[in-house]
Structure formats: C-alpha cells, structure tokens
Amino acid sequence: MTVAARYENGVFRPLQEVKIEEGAVVEVLVPSSAPSGRGRTSIKDLPFYGMWKDRADIGDGVEYVNRLRDNPRS
C-alpha cells in the first residue's frame, strides 16, 4: 500500500483515510530531495543509462563518440 502524507511538526499525516490498526509500526520511504554533490543528477541515476549495453557496434563508448565526432552526419 502506498499512502501520500504531509510531514508537519515531526509527524507524518496521511492525506487520505488509512485503515491500519492503531499503534501499528509502518515503514516510511522518503525520496531524497537534496541535490547531489555536483549540483546535478548523475547520468547513472537516469532511467536510460545502459540502454545500449548489448550493442555489438559500440564497444568502447569513448572510441564510439570520437568516431562520431570525426565523421559528423550532415
């Protein structure tokens, strides 16, 4: 079950009615809102990272990019 909640005065308050036994221990996952040390998201955290890992024509990524730069498509 996923429950939207607002954090106020040290307490998570659900935004809708939740049918859970009083006193039940729950687990709360809070997404990180702090920026990374570099001030931007790492490319490894993006959903498309590694989507070409099984391509045989792109062995070394650096070599592939250099080849594209040397032979631009116009």
mmJSON file of the N, C-alpha and C atoms, coordinates in Angstrom:
{"data_MODEL":{"atom_site":{
"group_PDB":["ATOM","ATOM","ATOM","ATOM","ATOM","ATOM","ATOM","ATOM","ATOM","ATOM","ATOM","ATOM","ATOM","ATOM","ATOM","ATOM","ATOM","ATOM","ATOM","ATOM","ATOM","ATOM","ATOM","ATOM","ATOM","ATOM","ATOM","ATOM","ATOM","ATOM","ATOM","ATOM","ATOM","ATOM","ATOM","ATOM","ATOM","ATOM","ATOM","ATOM","ATOM","ATOM","ATOM","ATOM","ATOM","ATOM","ATOM","ATOM","ATOM","ATOM","ATOM","ATOM","ATOM","ATOM","ATOM","ATOM","ATOM","ATOM","ATOM","ATOM","ATOM","ATOM","ATOM","ATOM","ATOM","ATOM","ATOM","ATOM","ATOM","ATOM","ATOM","ATOM","ATOM","ATOM","ATOM","ATOM","ATOM","ATOM","ATOM","ATOM","ATOM","ATOM","ATOM","ATOM","ATOM","ATOM","ATOM","ATOM","ATOM","ATOM","ATOM","ATOM","ATOM","ATOM","ATOM","ATOM","ATOM","ATOM","ATOM","ATOM","ATOM","ATOM","ATOM","ATOM","ATOM","ATOM","ATOM","ATOM","ATOM","ATOM","ATOM","ATOM","ATOM","ATOM","ATOM","ATOM","ATOM","ATOM","ATOM","ATOM","ATOM","ATOM","ATOM","ATOM","ATOM","ATOM","ATOM","ATOM","ATOM","ATOM","ATOM","ATOM","ATOM","ATOM","ATOM","ATOM","ATOM","ATOM","ATOM","ATOM","ATOM","ATOM","ATOM","ATOM","ATOM","ATOM","ATOM","ATOM","ATOM","ATOM","ATOM","ATOM","ATOM","ATOM","ATOM","ATOM","ATOM","ATOM","ATOM","ATOM","ATOM","ATOM","ATOM","ATOM","ATOM","ATOM","ATOM","ATOM","ATOM","ATOM","ATOM","ATOM","ATOM","ATOM","ATOM","ATOM","ATOM","ATOM","ATOM","ATOM","ATOM","ATOM","ATOM","ATOM","ATOM","ATOM","ATOM","ATOM","ATOM","ATOM","ATOM","ATOM","ATOM","ATOM","ATOM","ATOM","ATOM","ATOM","ATOM","ATOM","ATOM","ATOM","ATOM","ATOM","ATOM","ATOM","ATOM","ATOM","ATOM","ATOM","ATOM","ATOM","ATOM","ATOM","ATOM","ATOM","ATOM","ATOM","ATOM","ATOM","ATOM","ATOM"],
"id":[1,2,3,4,5,6,7,8,9,10,11,12,13,14,15,16,17,18,19,20,21,22,23,24,25,26,27,28,29,30,31,32,33,34,35,36,37,38,39,40,41,42,43,44,45,46,47,48,49,50,51,52,53,54,55,56,57,58,59,60,61,62,63,64,65,66,67,68,69,70,71,72,73,74,75,76,77,78,79,80,81,82,83,84,85,86,87,88,89,90,91,92,93,94,95,96,97,98,99,100,101,102,103,104,105,106,107,108,109,110,111,112,113,114,115,116,117,118,119,120,121,122,123,124,125,126,127,128,129,130,131,132,133,134,135,136,137,138,139,140,141,142,143,144,145,146,147,148,149,150,151,152,153,154,155,156,157,158,159,160,161,162,163,164,165,166,167,168,169,170,171,172,173,174,175,176,177,178,179,180,181,182,183,184,185,186,187,188,189,190,191,192,193,194,195,196,197,198,199,200,201,202,203,204,205,206,207,208,209,210,211,212,213,214,215,216,217,218,219,220,221,222],
"type_symbol":["N","C","C","N","C","C","N","C","C","N","C","C","N","C","C","N","C","C","N","C","C","N","C","C","N","C","C","N","C","C","N","C","C","N","C","C","N","C","C","N","C","C","N","C","C","N","C","C","N","C","C","N","C","C","N","C","C","N","C","C","N","C","C","N","C","C","N","C","C","N","C","C","N","C","C","N","C","C","N","C","C","N","C","C","N","C","C","N","C","C","N","C","C","N","C","C","N","C","C","N","C","C","N","C","C","N","C","C","N","C","C","N","C","C","N","C","C","N","C","C","N","C","C","N","C","C","N","C","C","N","C","C","N","C","C","N","C","C","N","C","C","N","C","C","N","C","C","N","C","C","N","C","C","N","C","C","N","C","C","N","C","C","N","C","C","N","C","C","N","C","C","N","C","C","N","C","C","N","C","C","N","C","C","N","C","C","N","C","C","N","C","C","N","C","C","N","C","C","N","C","C","N","C","C","N","C","C","N","C","C","N","C","C","N","C","C","N","C","C","N","C","C"],
"label_atom_id":["N","CA","C","N","CA","C","N","CA","C","N","CA","C","N","CA","C","N","CA","C","N","CA","C","N","CA","C","N","CA","C","N","CA","C","N","CA","C","N","CA","C","N","CA","C","N","CA","C","N","CA","C","N","CA","C","N","CA","C","N","CA","C","N","CA","C","N","CA","C","N","CA","C","N","CA","C","N","CA","C","N","CA","C","N","CA","C","N","CA","C","N","CA","C","N","CA","C","N","CA","C","N","CA","C","N","CA","C","N","CA","C","N","CA","C","N","CA","C","N","CA","C","N","CA","C","N","CA","C","N","CA","C","N","CA","C","N","CA","C","N","CA","C","N","CA","C","N","CA","C","N","CA","C","N","CA","C","N","CA","C","N","CA","C","N","CA","C","N","CA","C","N","CA","C","N","CA","C","N","CA","C","N","CA","C","N","CA","C","N","CA","C","N","CA","C","N","CA","C","N","CA","C","N","CA","C","N","CA","C","N","CA","C","N","CA","C","N","CA","C","N","CA","C","N","CA","C","N","CA","C","N","CA","C","N","CA","C","N","CA","C","N","CA","C","N","CA","C","N","CA","C","N","CA","C","N","CA","C"],
"label_alt_id":[null,null,null,null,null,null,null,null,null,null,null,null,null,null,null,null,null,null,null,null,null,null,null,null,null,null,null,null,null,null,null,null,null,null,null,null,null,null,null,null,null,null,null,null,null,null,null,null,null,null,null,null,null,null,null,null,null,null,null,null,null,null,null,null,null,null,null,null,null,null,null,null,null,null,null,null,null,null,null,null,null,null,null,null,null,null,null,null,null,null,null,null,null,null,null,null,null,null,null,null,null,null,null,null,null,null,null,null,null,null,null,null,null,null,null,null,null,null,null,null,null,null,null,null,null,null,null,null,null,null,null,null,null,null,null,null,null,null,null,null,null,null,null,null,null,null,null,null,null,null,null,null,null,null,null,null,null,null,null,null,null,null,null,null,null,null,null,null,null,null,null,null,null,null,null,null,null,null,null,null,null,null,null,null,null,null,null,null,null,null,null,null,null,null,null,null,null,null,null,null,null,null,null,null,null,null,null,null,null,null,null,null,null,null,null,null,null,null,null,null,null,null],
"label_comp_id":["MET","MET","MET","THR","THR","THR","VAL","VAL","VAL","ALA","ALA","ALA","ALA","ALA","ALA","ARG","ARG","ARG","TYR","TYR","TYR","GLU","GLU","GLU","ASN","ASN","ASN","GLY","GLY","GLY","VAL","VAL","VAL","PHE","PHE","PHE","ARG","ARG","ARG","PRO","PRO","PRO","LEU","LEU","LEU","GLN","GLN","GLN","GLU","GLU","GLU","VAL","VAL","VAL","LYS","LYS","LYS","ILE","ILE","ILE","GLU","GLU","GLU","GLU","GLU","GLU","GLY","GLY","GLY","ALA","ALA","ALA","VAL","VAL","VAL","VAL","VAL","VAL","GLU","GLU","GLU","VAL","VAL","VAL","LEU","LEU","LEU","VAL","VAL","VAL","PRO","PRO","PRO","SER","SER","SER","SER","SER","SER","ALA","ALA","ALA","PRO","PRO","PRO","SER","SER","SER","GLY","GLY","GLY","ARG","ARG","ARG","GLY","GLY","GLY","ARG","ARG","ARG","THR","THR","THR","SER","SER","SER","ILE","ILE","ILE","LYS","LYS","LYS","ASP","ASP","ASP","LEU","LEU","LEU","PRO","PRO","PRO","PHE","PHE","PHE","TYR","TYR","TYR","GLY","GLY","GLY","MET","MET","MET","TRP","TRP","TRP","LYS","LYS","LYS","ASP","ASP","ASP","ARG","ARG","ARG","ALA","ALA","ALA","ASP","ASP","ASP","ILE","ILE","ILE","GLY","GLY","GLY","ASP","ASP","ASP","GLY","GLY","GLY","VAL","VAL","VAL","GLU","GLU","GLU","TYR","TYR","TYR","VAL","VAL","VAL","ASN","ASN","ASN","ARG","ARG","ARG","LEU","LEU","LEU","ARG","ARG","ARG","ASP","ASP","ASP","ASN","ASN","ASN","PRO","PRO","PRO","ARG","ARG","ARG","SER","SER","SER"],
"label_asym_id":["A","A","A","A","A","A","A","A","A","A","A","A","A","A","A","A","A","A","A","A","A","A","A","A","A","A","A","A","A","A","A","A","A","A","A","A","A","A","A","A","A","A","A","A","A","A","A","A","A","A","A","A","A","A","A","A","A","A","A","A","A","A","A","A","A","A","A","A","A","A","A","A","A","A","A","A","A","A","A","A","A","A","A","A","A","A","A","A","A","A","A","A","A","A","A","A","A","A","A","A","A","A","A","A","A","A","A","A","A","A","A","A","A","A","A","A","A","A","A","A","A","A","A","A","A","A","A","A","A","A","A","A","A","A","A","A","A","A","A","A","A","A","A","A","A","A","A","A","A","A","A","A","A","A","A","A","A","A","A","A","A","A","A","A","A","A","A","A","A","A","A","A","A","A","A","A","A","A","A","A","A","A","A","A","A","A","A","A","A","A","A","A","A","A","A","A","A","A","A","A","A","A","A","A","A","A","A","A","A","A","A","A","A","A","A","A","A","A","A","A","A","A"],
"label_entity_id":["1","1","1","1","1","1","1","1","1","1","1","1","1","1","1","1","1","1","1","1","1","1","1","1","1","1","1","1","1","1","1","1","1","1","1","1","1","1","1","1","1","1","1","1","1","1","1","1","1","1","1","1","1","1","1","1","1","1","1","1","1","1","1","1","1","1","1","1","1","1","1","1","1","1","1","1","1","1","1","1","1","1","1","1","1","1","1","1","1","1","1","1","1","1","1","1","1","1","1","1","1","1","1","1","1","1","1","1","1","1","1","1","1","1","1","1","1","1","1","1","1","1","1","1","1","1","1","1","1","1","1","1","1","1","1","1","1","1","1","1","1","1","1","1","1","1","1","1","1","1","1","1","1","1","1","1","1","1","1","1","1","1","1","1","1","1","1","1","1","1","1","1","1","1","1","1","1","1","1","1","1","1","1","1","1","1","1","1","1","1","1","1","1","1","1","1","1","1","1","1","1","1","1","1","1","1","1","1","1","1","1","1","1","1","1","1","1","1","1","1","1","1"],
"label_seq_id":[1,1,1,2,2,2,3,3,3,4,4,4,5,5,5,6,6,6,7,7,7,8,8,8,9,9,9,10,10,10,11,11,11,12,12,12,13,13,13,14,14,14,15,15,15,16,16,16,17,17,17,18,18,18,19,19,19,20,20,20,21,21,21,22,22,22,23,23,23,24,24,24,25,25,25,26,26,26,27,27,27,28,28,28,29,29,29,30,30,30,31,31,31,32,32,32,33,33,33,34,34,34,35,35,35,36,36,36,37,37,37,38,38,38,39,39,39,40,40,40,41,41,41,42,42,42,43,43,43,44,44,44,45,45,45,46,46,46,47,47,47,48,48,48,49,49,49,50,50,50,51,51,51,52,52,52,53,53,53,54,54,54,55,55,55,56,56,56,57,57,57,58,58,58,59,59,59,60,60,60,61,61,61,62,62,62,63,63,63,64,64,64,65,65,65,66,66,66,67,67,67,68,68,68,69,69,69,70,70,70,71,71,71,72,72,72,73,73,73,74,74,74],
"pdbx_PDB_ins_code":[null,null,null,null,null,null,null,null,null,null,null,null,null,null,null,null,null,null,null,null,null,null,null,null,null,null,null,null,null,null,null,null,null,null,null,null,null,null,null,null,null,null,null,null,null,null,null,null,null,null,null,null,null,null,null,null,null,null,null,null,null,null,null,null,null,null,null,null,null,null,null,null,null,null,null,null,null,null,null,null,null,null,null,null,null,null,null,null,null,null,null,null,null,null,null,null,null,null,null,null,null,null,null,null,null,null,null,null,null,null,null,null,null,null,null,null,null,null,null,null,null,null,null,null,null,null,null,null,null,null,null,null,null,null,null,null,null,null,null,null,null,null,null,null,null,null,null,null,null,null,null,null,null,null,null,null,null,null,null,null,null,null,null,null,null,null,null,null,null,null,null,null,null,null,null,null,null,null,null,null,null,null,null,null,null,null,null,null,null,null,null,null,null,null,null,null,null,null,null,null,null,null,null,null,null,null,null,null,null,null,null,null,null,null,null,null,null,null,null,null,null,null],
"Cartn_x":[0.855,0.0,0.906,0.566,1.263,0.308,0.792,-0.042,0.654,-0.002,0.543,0.364,1.406,1.338,2.076,1.747,2.428,3.169,4.393,5.191,5.009,4.471,4.207,4.577,5.388,5.741,6.238,7.063,7.647,6.747,5.596,4.63,4.217,4.161,3.64,2.124,1.398,-0.067,-0.595,-1.31,-1.848,-2.792,-2.795,-3.677,-5.028,-5.186,-6.461,-6.67,-7.858,-8.139,-7.333,-6.72,-5.909,-6.441,-6.729,-7.26,-6.11,-5.448,-4.355,-4.637,-4.299,-4.526,-3.75,-4.397,-3.769,-2.507,-1.416,-0.155,0.684,0.178,0.936,2.235,3.3,4.584,4.607,4.927,4.966,6.345,6.639,7.903,7.619,8.385,8.188,9.404,9.196,10.268,10.131,11.134,11.108,12.102,11.636,12.561,13.508,14.746,15.745,15.472,15.409,15.204,16.474,17.529,18.794,19.528,20.077,20.84,22.143,22.66,23.92,25.054,26.219,27.35,27.737,27.509,27.879,26.774,25.633,24.542,23.676,23.931,23.086,23.015,22.046,21.848,22.931,23.418,24.393,23.699,24.403,23.821,23.478,24.194,23.911,22.561,22.001,20.704,19.542,19.828,18.77,18.256,16.974,16.388,16.95,17.53,18.031,19.503,20.14,21.546,21.722,22.639,22.945,22.031,21.172,20.206,20.843,22.108,22.787,23.891,23.886,24.965,25.102,24.043,24.109,24.383,24.702,25.007,26.435,26.616,27.943,28.752,28.085,28.797,29.315,29.06,29.545,30.374,31.622,32.488,32.882,33.743,34.212,33.449,32.755,31.935,32.728,33.924,34.754,35.179,35.599,36.003,34.832,33.649,32.459,32.128,32.179,31.893,32.935,34.2,35.252,35.045,34.611,34.324,33.19,32.153,31.039,31.504,32.383,32.879,33.751,34.524,35.401,34.621,33.459,32.632,31.218,31.056,29.722,28.745,27.521,26.47,25.76,25.778,25.149,23.913],
"Cartn_y":[-1.169,0.0,1.239,2.218,3.498,4.571,5.374,6.402,7.746,8.722,10.076,10.716,11.419,12.048,13.378,14.211,15.504,15.441,15.937,15.959,17.305,17.313,18.55,18.357,19.252,19.231,17.865,17.22,15.938,14.736,14.91,13.813,13.715,12.456,12.223,12.101,12.956,12.934,12.491,11.372,10.882,11.901,11.968,12.885,12.251,10.973,10.291,9.34,8.794,7.848,6.57,6.076,4.862,3.877,2.667,1.656,0.766,1.231,0.49,0.452,-0.649,-0.807,0.257,0.866,1.896,1.335,2.058,1.643,0.743,0.44,-0.425,0.263,-0.51,0.016,-0.082,1.027,1.07,1.518,1.306,1.732,2.91,3.986,5.193,5.387,5.487,5.755,7.2,8.007,9.427,9.643,10.075,10.322,11.469,11.311,12.337,13.558,14.708,15.939,16.765,16.278,17.012,16.794,17.843,17.678,16.935,16.267,15.561,16.559,16.065,16.925,17.835,17.404,18.209,19.18,19.113,20.01,19.522,18.303,17.735,16.225,15.608,14.175,13.44,12.362,11.533,10.857,10.697,10.012,8.574,7.986,6.606,6.481,7.581,7.555,7.732,8.041,8.269,6.938,6.852,5.573,4.999,5.819,5.295,4.881,5.006,4.626,3.142,2.83,1.445,0.815,1.611,1.001,0.431,0.79,0.25,-0.729,-1.253,-2.104,-3.393,-3.841,-5.086,-4.865,-3.628,-3.351,-3.759,-4.538,-5.022,-3.953,-2.969,-1.961,-0.805,-0.809,0.236,-0.449,-0.758,-1.432,-0.508,0.431,1.404,2.702,3.206,4.4,5.611,5.794,6.943,6.842,5.651,5.446,5.701,5.252,5.437,6.92,7.67,9.105,9.824,9.47,10.086,9.794,8.583,8.23,9.085,9.319,10.164,11.61,12.09,13.453,13.615,12.578,12.639,12.543,11.918,11.742,12.265,13.568,14.104,13.839,13.586,13.356,14.692,15.132,16.424,16.23],
"Cartn_z":[0.0,0.0,0.0,-0.786,-0.807,-0.298,0.628,1.236,1.117,0.509,0.452,1.818,2.281,3.6,3.571,4.534,4.697,6.03,6.041,7.266,7.944,9.152,9.889,11.351,11.876,13.301,13.774,12.951,13.338,13.183,12.506,12.351,10.885,10.375,9.031,9.136,8.414,8.45,7.08,7.027,5.757,5.129,3.812,3.091,2.774,3.102,2.913,4.086,4.206,5.286,5.064,6.135,6.059,7.101,6.662,7.58,8.037,9.104,9.722,11.214,11.825,13.26,14.04,15.014,15.85,16.506,16.401,17.012,16.126,14.918,14.016,13.605,13.501,13.049,11.531,10.868,9.409,8.957,7.7,7.106,6.189,6.336,5.534,4.651,3.347,2.396,1.944,2.238,1.877,0.744,-0.435,-1.539,-1.204,-1.604,-1.339,-2.198,-1.572,-2.328,-2.371,-1.7,-1.685,-3.001,-3.593,-4.826,-4.551,-5.572,-5.424,-5.211,-4.848,-4.545,-5.698,-6.928,-8.089,-8.483,-7.821,-8.148,-9.289,-9.76,-10.818,-10.65,-11.284,-11.188,-11.962,-11.403,-12.097,-13.271,-14.359,-15.526,-15.182,-14.229,-13.821,-13.129,-12.629,-11.965,-12.933,-14.187,-15.169,-15.72,-16.065,-16.472,-17.762,-18.616,-19.881,-19.811,-18.656,-18.514,-18.826,-19.698,-20.041,-21.063,-21.71,-22.63,-23.895,-24.177,-25.353,-24.978,-23.763,-23.3,-24.107,-24.757,-25.518,-27.006,-27.409,-28.821,-29.127,-30.181,-30.566,-31.307,-31.923,-32.704,-31.86,-30.563,-29.677,-28.591,-28.916,-27.953,-26.825,-27.118,-26.136,-26.383,-25.374,-25.536,-25.988,-25.438,-25.802,-27.267,-27.662,-29.063,-30.004,-29.633,-30.452,-30.61,-29.522,-29.58,-30.428,-30.269,-31.085,-32.563,-32.884,-34.277,-34.825,-34.003,-34.439,-34.651,-33.79,-33.922,-35.16,-35.473,-36.654,-37.957,-37.929,-39.127,-38.865,-38.738,-38.445,-39.581,-39.219,-40.238,-40.472,-41.698,-42.016,-42.844],
"occupancy":[1.0,1.0,1.0,1.0,1.0,1.0,1.0,1.0,1.0,1.0,1.0,1.0,1.0,1.0,1.0,1.0,1.0,1.0,1.0,1.0,1.0,1.0,1.0,1.0,1.0,1.0,1.0,1.0,1.0,1.0,1.0,1.0,1.0,1.0,1.0,1.0,1.0,1.0,1.0,1.0,1.0,1.0,1.0,1.0,1.0,1.0,1.0,1.0,1.0,1.0,1.0,1.0,1.0,1.0,1.0,1.0,1.0,1.0,1.0,1.0,1.0,1.0,1.0,1.0,1.0,1.0,1.0,1.0,1.0,1.0,1.0,1.0,1.0,1.0,1.0,1.0,1.0,1.0,1.0,1.0,1.0,1.0,1.0,1.0,1.0,1.0,1.0,1.0,1.0,1.0,1.0,1.0,1.0,1.0,1.0,1.0,1.0,1.0,1.0,1.0,1.0,1.0,1.0,1.0,1.0,1.0,1.0,1.0,1.0,1.0,1.0,1.0,1.0,1.0,1.0,1.0,1.0,1.0,1.0,1.0,1.0,1.0,1.0,1.0,1.0,1.0,1.0,1.0,1.0,1.0,1.0,1.0,1.0,1.0,1.0,1.0,1.0,1.0,1.0,1.0,1.0,1.0,1.0,1.0,1.0,1.0,1.0,1.0,1.0,1.0,1.0,1.0,1.0,1.0,1.0,1.0,1.0,1.0,1.0,1.0,1.0,1.0,1.0,1.0,1.0,1.0,1.0,1.0,1.0,1.0,1.0,1.0,1.0,1.0,1.0,1.0,1.0,1.0,1.0,1.0,1.0,1.0,1.0,1.0,1.0,1.0,1.0,1.0,1.0,1.0,1.0,1.0,1.0,1.0,1.0,1.0,1.0,1.0,1.0,1.0,1.0,1.0,1.0,1.0,1.0,1.0,1.0,1.0,1.0,1.0,1.0,1.0,1.0,1.0,1.0,1.0,1.0,1.0,1.0,1.0,1.0,1.0],
"B_iso_or_equiv":[0.0,0.0,0.0,0.0,0.0,0.0,0.0,0.0,0.0,0.0,0.0,0.0,0.0,0.0,0.0,0.0,0.0,0.0,0.0,0.0,0.0,0.0,0.0,0.0,0.0,0.0,0.0,0.0,0.0,0.0,0.0,0.0,0.0,0.0,0.0,0.0,0.0,0.0,0.0,0.0,0.0,0.0,0.0,0.0,0.0,0.0,0.0,0.0,0.0,0.0,0.0,0.0,0.0,0.0,0.0,0.0,0.0,0.0,0.0,0.0,0.0,0.0,0.0,0.0,0.0,0.0,0.0,0.0,0.0,0.0,0.0,0.0,0.0,0.0,0.0,0.0,0.0,0.0,0.0,0.0,0.0,0.0,0.0,0.0,0.0,0.0,0.0,0.0,0.0,0.0,0.0,0.0,0.0,0.0,0.0,0.0,0.0,0.0,0.0,0.0,0.0,0.0,0.0,0.0,0.0,0.0,0.0,0.0,0.0,0.0,0.0,0.0,0.0,0.0,0.0,0.0,0.0,0.0,0.0,0.0,0.0,0.0,0.0,0.0,0.0,0.0,0.0,0.0,0.0,0.0,0.0,0.0,0.0,0.0,0.0,0.0,0.0,0.0,0.0,0.0,0.0,0.0,0.0,0.0,0.0,0.0,0.0,0.0,0.0,0.0,0.0,0.0,0.0,0.0,0.0,0.0,0.0,0.0,0.0,0.0,0.0,0.0,0.0,0.0,0.0,0.0,0.0,0.0,0.0,0.0,0.0,0.0,0.0,0.0,0.0,0.0,0.0,0.0,0.0,0.0,0.0,0.0,0.0,0.0,0.0,0.0,0.0,0.0,0.0,0.0,0.0,0.0,0.0,0.0,0.0,0.0,0.0,0.0,0.0,0.0,0.0,0.0,0.0,0.0,0.0,0.0,0.0,0.0,0.0,0.0,0.0,0.0,0.0,0.0,0.0,0.0,0.0,0.0,0.0,0.0,0.0,0.0],
"pdbx_formal_charge":[null,null,null,null,null,null,null,null,null,null,null,null,null,null,null,null,null,null,null,null,null,null,null,null,null,null,null,null,null,null,null,null,null,null,null,null,null,null,null,null,null,null,null,null,null,null,null,null,null,null,null,null,null,null,null,null,null,null,null,null,null,null,null,null,null,null,null,null,null,null,null,null,null,null,null,null,null,null,null,null,null,null,null,null,null,null,null,null,null,null,null,null,null,null,null,null,null,null,null,null,null,null,null,null,null,null,null,null,null,null,null,null,null,null,null,null,null,null,null,null,null,null,null,null,null,null,null,null,null,null,null,null,null,null,null,null,null,null,null,null,null,null,null,null,null,null,null,null,null,null,null,null,null,null,null,null,null,null,null,null,null,null,null,null,null,null,null,null,null,null,null,null,null,null,null,null,null,null,null,null,null,null,null,null,null,null,null,null,null,null,null,null,null,null,null,null,null,null,null,null,null,null,null,null,null,null,null,null,null,null,null,null,null,null,null,null,null,null,null,null,null,null],
"auth_seq_id":[1,1,1,2,2,2,3,3,3,4,4,4,5,5,5,6,6,6,7,7,7,8,8,8,9,9,9,10,10,10,11,11,11,12,12,12,13,13,13,14,14,14,15,15,15,16,16,16,17,17,17,18,18,18,19,19,19,20,20,20,21,21,21,22,22,22,23,23,23,24,24,24,25,25,25,26,26,26,27,27,27,28,28,28,29,29,29,30,30,30,31,31,31,32,32,32,33,33,33,34,34,34,35,35,35,36,36,36,37,37,37,38,38,38,39,39,39,40,40,40,41,41,41,42,42,42,43,43,43,44,44,44,45,45,45,46,46,46,47,47,47,48,48,48,49,49,49,50,50,50,51,51,51,52,52,52,53,53,53,54,54,54,55,55,55,56,56,56,57,57,57,58,58,58,59,59,59,60,60,60,61,61,61,62,62,62,63,63,63,64,64,64,65,65,65,66,66,66,67,67,67,68,68,68,69,69,69,70,70,70,71,71,71,72,72,72,73,73,73,74,74,74],
"auth_comp_id":["MET","MET","MET","THR","THR","THR","VAL","VAL","VAL","ALA","ALA","ALA","ALA","ALA","ALA","ARG","ARG","ARG","TYR","TYR","TYR","GLU","GLU","GLU","ASN","ASN","ASN","GLY","GLY","GLY","VAL","VAL","VAL","PHE","PHE","PHE","ARG","ARG","ARG","PRO","PRO","PRO","LEU","LEU","LEU","GLN","GLN","GLN","GLU","GLU","GLU","VAL","VAL","VAL","LYS","LYS","LYS","ILE","ILE","ILE","GLU","GLU","GLU","GLU","GLU","GLU","GLY","GLY","GLY","ALA","ALA","ALA","VAL","VAL","VAL","VAL","VAL","VAL","GLU","GLU","GLU","VAL","VAL","VAL","LEU","LEU","LEU","VAL","VAL","VAL","PRO","PRO","PRO","SER","SER","SER","SER","SER","SER","ALA","ALA","ALA","PRO","PRO","PRO","SER","SER","SER","GLY","GLY","GLY","ARG","ARG","ARG","GLY","GLY","GLY","ARG","ARG","ARG","THR","THR","THR","SER","SER","SER","ILE","ILE","ILE","LYS","LYS","LYS","ASP","ASP","ASP","LEU","LEU","LEU","PRO","PRO","PRO","PHE","PHE","PHE","TYR","TYR","TYR","GLY","GLY","GLY","MET","MET","MET","TRP","TRP","TRP","LYS","LYS","LYS","ASP","ASP","ASP","ARG","ARG","ARG","ALA","ALA","ALA","ASP","ASP","ASP","ILE","ILE","ILE","GLY","GLY","GLY","ASP","ASP","ASP","GLY","GLY","GLY","VAL","VAL","VAL","GLU","GLU","GLU","TYR","TYR","TYR","VAL","VAL","VAL","ASN","ASN","ASN","ARG","ARG","ARG","LEU","LEU","LEU","ARG","ARG","ARG","ASP","ASP","ASP","ASN","ASN","ASN","PRO","PRO","PRO","ARG","ARG","ARG","SER","SER","SER"],
"auth_asym_id":["A","A","A","A","A","A","A","A","A","A","A","A","A","A","A","A","A","A","A","A","A","A","A","A","A","A","A","A","A","A","A","A","A","A","A","A","A","A","A","A","A","A","A","A","A","A","A","A","A","A","A","A","A","A","A","A","A","A","A","A","A","A","A","A","A","A","A","A","A","A","A","A","A","A","A","A","A","A","A","A","A","A","A","A","A","A","A","A","A","A","A","A","A","A","A","A","A","A","A","A","A","A","A","A","A","A","A","A","A","A","A","A","A","A","A","A","A","A","A","A","A","A","A","A","A","A","A","A","A","A","A","A","A","A","A","A","A","A","A","A","A","A","A","A","A","A","A","A","A","A","A","A","A","A","A","A","A","A","A","A","A","A","A","A","A","A","A","A","A","A","A","A","A","A","A","A","A","A","A","A","A","A","A","A","A","A","A","A","A","A","A","A","A","A","A","A","A","A","A","A","A","A","A","A","A","A","A","A","A","A","A","A","A","A","A","A","A","A","A","A","A","A"],
"auth_atom_id":["N","CA","C","N","CA","C","N","CA","C","N","CA","C","N","CA","C","N","CA","C","N","CA","C","N","CA","C","N","CA","C","N","CA","C","N","CA","C","N","CA","C","N","CA","C","N","CA","C","N","CA","C","N","CA","C","N","CA","C","N","CA","C","N","CA","C","N","CA","C","N","CA","C","N","CA","C","N","CA","C","N","CA","C","N","CA","C","N","CA","C","N","CA","C","N","CA","C","N","CA","C","N","CA","C","N","CA","C","N","CA","C","N","CA","C","N","CA","C","N","CA","C","N","CA","C","N","CA","C","N","CA","C","N","CA","C","N","CA","C","N","CA","C","N","CA","C","N","CA","C","N","CA","C","N","CA","C","N","CA","C","N","CA","C","N","CA","C","N","CA","C","N","CA","C","N","CA","C","N","CA","C","N","CA","C","N","CA","C","N","CA","C","N","CA","C","N","CA","C","N","CA","C","N","CA","C","N","CA","C","N","CA","C","N","CA","C","N","CA","C","N","CA","C","N","CA","C","N","CA","C","N","CA","C","N","CA","C","N","CA","C","N","CA","C","N","CA","C","N","CA","C","N","CA","C","N","CA","C"],
"pdbx_PDB_model_num":[1,1,1,1,1,1,1,1,1,1,1,1,1,1,1,1,1,1,1,1,1,1,1,1,1,1,1,1,1,1,1,1,1,1,1,1,1,1,1,1,1,1,1,1,1,1,1,1,1,1,1,1,1,1,1,1,1,1,1,1,1,1,1,1,1,1,1,1,1,1,1,1,1,1,1,1,1,1,1,1,1,1,1,1,1,1,1,1,1,1,1,1,1,1,1,1,1,1,1,1,1,1,1,1,1,1,1,1,1,1,1,1,1,1,1,1,1,1,1,1,1,1,1,1,1,1,1,1,1,1,1,1,1,1,1,1,1,1,1,1,1,1,1,1,1,1,1,1,1,1,1,1,1,1,1,1,1,1,1,1,1,1,1,1,1,1,1,1,1,1,1,1,1,1,1,1,1,1,1,1,1,1,1,1,1,1,1,1,1,1,1,1,1,1,1,1,1,1,1,1,1,1,1,1,1,1,1,1,1,1,1,1,1,1,1,1,1,1,1,1,1,1]
}}}
